[in-house]
């Protein structure tokens, strides 16, 4: 629609200019939306501290798993983190571990080694409080005995010896039976 004081050419230019501005605005908003959707997440200080705690816990669990008698270990620890804007004191560092062992492991020795490793990883851990450490027997390691070329549980040693002796007797009996048959067969062929 042409205004009262403009020519048809001017009205056409006005309509095209409004359409261009609308398209430019849509293109700008699309570019902003795409760049915001593709931007990598930026971790804050809390997420960064959680990642450090998780990595330290995994490293400590790997060290605990190397101790004699330990089958598996899981560690959760939190470093004391001070918020510069907080008016309250920071929360104390915490440590907890769950250790699965075999039945031959010594729990007191494992507990002492775990406490030493925890205090080395968390120097800010309160010295008076005992860390939460759960040690439980998860695997029964049998005592092995050697019987000939076989390694068996000690409780299976006598039955295996008996089975091997009976097997040897059966083989000897079959060999003797075959020897007697072969002799009869030879004697029977030589008489003809």
Secondary structure, DSSP 8 states (H G I E B T S, - for coil): ---TTS-HHHHHHHHHHHHHHHHHHHHHHHHHHHHHHHS-----HHHHHHHHHHHHHHHHHHHHHTSTTEEEEEEEEE-----TT-SS-----EEEEEEEEETTS-HHHHHHHHHHHHHHH-TTS-SSS--EEEEEEEE----EEEETTEEEEGGGHHHHHHHHHHHHHHHHHHHHHHHHHHHHHHHHHHH-
